[in-house]
Amino acid sequence: MHELNNFLFTFLIYVGSFSAGLLGSLTGLGGGVIVVPMLSVLFGVDIRFAAGASLISVIATSSGAASAYVKEGFSNIRIGMFLEIATTIGAVVGASIVGLISVNVVSIIFAVILFYSAITTFIKKNEQVINEPDPIAKKMKLNGNYPVGDTLVSYNVKKVPQGFIMMILAGVLSGLLGIGSGAAKVLAMDQIMKIPFKVSTTTSNFMIGVTAAASAGIYLKNGYIHAALVMPVLLGVLSGAFLGAKILTFTSSKSLKIIFSVIILVMAYEMLKMA
């Protein structure tokens, strides 16, 4: 009976993680934003161990979905590699202070960030590709294009310094909360840097693995990564991410924004209840 309960527990975590990987891949959240509250709220896992498992799964999501998005021409690799400098710095800082902050405080911070992300994404007007040149983006060759049907649509990147600063904050959140901080990354690229939503979500997926890896080692050193918990989360998120990469091509940006907003609103509410 004990073995059966363990199998059922592992299977349910796998199913939940598969859903997290699928939705995280589609929205650029990386799955961690769903895995952490899922493990904490539904399965009663300590949020620090949930964060440790989530960080490993985030690396898997980035490796799985991002490779497909790069191949299909959605991800902007130059933007991703540039902004990873900021997120990595922030991630090391966040992971270093995780033991100094109580679980309740972390939960409240997480919920506030999620609420803000959902509201700003949901009320944003229809996406417009801005063609005005930005000197910094032009000099760094950050502008690009992405496929829409059989054609390529060009876009120009705006407000590079502001986006870089936002990415440092995203990195701190990643290390502190055990997520890929995809919500903050997507917000920075979509709303500050004016990058099209599909490019923002796919580039976020490309970046989150590096951000998570920067803080995962510190979680491992502190004993917050448990192999029995990590395995079903890792397998579930990775398989869900692969499926999400296949679906994204046929999904509209408007639908993705609605899914993005609804998911993180629900997760924010659950995290506030737990705090």
C-alpha positions in Angstrom: 0.0 0.0 0.0 2.9 2.4 0.8 4.5 1.7 -2.5 1.2 2.3 -4.3 0.8 5.6 -2.5 4.3 6.6 -3.5 3.6 5.7 -7.2 0.3 7.6 -7.2 2.1 10.6 -5.6 4.9 10.5 -8.2 2.4 10.1 -11.1 0.3 13.0 -10.0 3.3 15.2 -9.7 4.3 14.1 -13.2 0.9 15.0 -14.6 0.9 18.4 -12.9 4.4 19.0 -14.1 3.5 18.0 -17.7 0.7 20.6 -17.7 3.1 23.2 -16.2 5.7 22.5 -18.9 3.1 22.8 -21.7 1.7 26.1 -20.4 5.1 27.4 -19.5 6.4 26.7 -22.9 3.5 28.4 -24.6 3.6 31.5 -22.5 7.3 31.9 -21.8 6.8 31.4 -18.0 9.0 28.4 -18.1 6.8 26.1 -16.0 8.4 27.1 -12.7 5.8 29.7 -12.0 3.3 26.8 -12.0 5.4 24.1 -10.5 6.3 25.9 -7.3 2.7 26.8 -6.2 1.5 23.4 -7.5 4.0 21.5 -5.3 3.5 23.8 -2.3 -0.3 24.1 -2.4 -1.5 20.8 -3.8 1.2 18.4 -2.4 2.3 20.2 0.7 6.0 20.4 -0.3 8.1 23.0 1.5 8.4 26.0 -0.8 12.2 25.8 -0.8 12.3 22.2 -1.9 9.6 23.0 -4.5 11.8 25.9 -5.7 14.8 23.5 -6.0 12.9 21.0 -8.1 11.4 23.8 -10.1 14.9 25.2 -11.0 16.0 21.9 -12.4 12.8 21.6 -14.4 13.3 25.1 -15.7 16.7 24.1 -17.1 15.0 21.2 -18.8 12.2 23.4 -20.2 14.7 25.8 -21.7 16.8 23.0 -23.2 13.7 21.3 -24.7 11.4 24.1 -25.9 14.0 26.7 -26.7 15.9 24.5 -29.2 12.7 24.1 -31.2 11.9 27.8 -31.1 15.4 28.7 -32.3 15.0 26.3 -35.2 11.6 27.8 -36.1 13.0 31.3 -36.1 11.0 32.8 -33.2 13.7 33.3 -30.6 16.1 36.3 -30.8 19.4 34.8 -29.7 21.3 38.0 -29.7 18.8 39.6 -27.3 18.7 36.5 -25.2 22.5 36.2 -24.8 22.7 40.0 -24.0 20.0 39.9 -21.3 21.3 36.7 -19.8 24.2 38.7 -18.4 21.7 40.7 -16.2 19.6 37.7 -15.2 22.6 35.6 -14.2 23.9 38.4 -11.9 20.4 38.7 -10.3 20.0 35.0 -9.9 23.2 34.6 -7.9 22.1 37.4 -5.6 18.6 36.0 -5.2 19.8 32.4 -4.4 22.4 33.7 -1.9 19.7 35.5 0.2 17.0 32.8 0.0 17.8 31.4 3.5 17.5 34.8 5.0 13.9 35.4 4.1 10.9 33.6 5.5 8.6 31.4 3.4 5.6 33.7 4.0 7.5 36.7 2.7 8.7 34.8 -0.4 5.1 33.7 -1.1 3.8 37.3 -0.8 6.5 38.7 -3.1 5.7 35.9 -5.6 2.0 36.7 -5.5 2.4 40.4 -6.0 4.7 39.9 -9.0 2.2 37.5 -10.5 -0.8 39.8 -10.0 1.0 42.7 -11.6 2.1 40.6 -14.5 -1.4 39.3 -15.2 -3.1 42.6 -15.0 -0.6 44.5 -17.2 -0.6 41.8 -19.8 -4.3 41.4 -19.9 -5.1 45.1 -20.3 -2.4 45.8 -22.9 -3.7 46.9 -26.3 -3.2 44.9 -29.4 0.4 44.3 -30.4 1.9 46.8 -32.7 5.3 46.3 -34.3 7.3 49.5 -33.8 9.6 50.4 -36.7 11.3 53.4 -35.3 15.0 52.7 -35.0 16.7 52.7 -31.6 20.4 53.7 -31.6 21.5 51.2 -28.9 19.5 48.3 -30.4 20.8 49.1 -33.9 24.4 49.3 -32.7 24.1 45.9 -30.9 22.2 44.4 -33.8 19.3 43.3 -31.6 16.5 44.0 -34.1 15.1 41.0 -35.9 12.2 39.3 -37.6 9.9 36.3 -36.9 7.6 34.1 -39.0 3.9 34.8 -39.5 2.6 32.2 -41.8 4.8 32.1 -44.9 6.2 35.7 -44.3 8.7 37.3 -42.0 7.7 40.3 -40.0 10.5 42.7 -38.9 10.6 44.5 -35.5 12.8 47.0 -33.8 13.8 46.8 -30.1 13.3 49.8 -27.8 14.6 51.0 -24.4 17.5 48.5 -24.1 18.9 49.9 -20.8 15.5 49.8 -19.1 15.0 46.2 -20.2 18.5 45.3 -18.9 17.7 46.7 -15.4 14.3 44.8 -15.4 16.2 41.6 -16.2 18.5 42.0 -13.1 15.3 42.1 -11.1 14.0 39.0 -13.0 17.2 37.2 -12.1 16.8 38.0 -8.4 13.3 36.7 -8.4 14.5 33.5 -10.1 17.1 32.8 -7.5 14.8 33.8 -4.6 11.7 32.0 -5.7 13.0 29.0 -7.7 11.4 30.0 -11.0 12.7 31.0 -14.4 11.1 34.4 -13.7 9.6 34.1 -17.2 6.8 36.5 -16.2 9.3 39.3 -15.5 11.3 38.5 -18.6 8.2 38.5 -20.9 7.0 41.8 -19.4 10.4 43.4 -19.9 10.7 42.3 -23.5 7.0 42.7 -24.5 6.1 45.9 -22.7 9.4 47.8 -22.1 11.5 46.8 -25.1 8.4 46.5 -27.4 9.3 43.1 -28.7 6.4 41.1 -30.3 4.8 38.7 -27.8 5.7 35.5 -29.5 9.3 36.6 -29.8 9.2 37.6 -26.1 7.9 34.3 -24.9 10.2 32.2 -27.0 13.3 34.3 -26.1 12.3 34.0 -22.5 12.3 30.2 -22.8 15.8 30.4 -24.4 17.0 32.5 -21.4 15.5 30.8 -18.4 17.8 27.8 -18.3 20.9 30.0 -17.9 19.2 32.0 -15.2 18.0 28.9 -13.3 21.4 27.2 -13.6 23.1 30.2 -12.0 21.1 29.6 -8.8 20.5 25.8 -8.9 24.0 25.1 -7.6 23.4 27.2 -4.5 20.1 25.4 -3.8 21.9 22.1 -4.2 24.6 23.2 -1.8 22.0 24.2 0.8 20.2 20.8 0.5 17.0 22.0 -1.2 17.1 19.7 -4.2 15.6 16.3 -3.5 16.1 13.6 -6.3 12.8 11.8 -5.7 10.9 15.0 -6.2 13.1 16.4 -9.0 12.7 13.3 -11.3 8.9 13.4 -11.9 8.9 17.2 -12.1 11.8 17.1 -14.6 10.3 14.5 -16.9 6.8 16.0 -16.8 8.0 19.6 -17.5 10.3 18.5 -20.3 7.7 16.4 -22.2 5.1 19.2 -21.8 7.6 21.8 -23.1 8.2 19.8 -26.3 4.5 19.6 -26.9 4.1 23.3 -26.3 6.8 24.1 -28.8 4.8 22.2 -31.5 1.5 24.0 -30.6 2.8 27.5 -30.4 3.2 27.9 -34.2 -0.6 27.5 -34.6 -1.6 29.7 -31.6 -2.5 33.4 -31.8 -0.7 36.0 -29.7 -4.1 37.1 -28.2 -4.9 33.6 -27.0 -1.4 33.2 -25.5 -1.9 36.5 -23.5 -5.2 35.4 -22.2 -3.7 32.0 -21.1 -0.7 33.8 -19.6 -2.9 36.2 -17.5 -5.4 33.6 -16.3 -2.7 31.1 -15.2 -0.7 33.5 -13.1 -3.8 35.1 -11.6 -4.8 31.7 -10.2 -1.3 30.9 -9.0 -1.0 34.3 -7.3 -4.3 33.8 -5.5 -3.1 30.3 -4.3 0.2 31.6 -3.1 -1.5 34.4 -1.1 -3.7 31.9 0.6 -0.7 29.8 1.6 1.2 32.8 3.0 
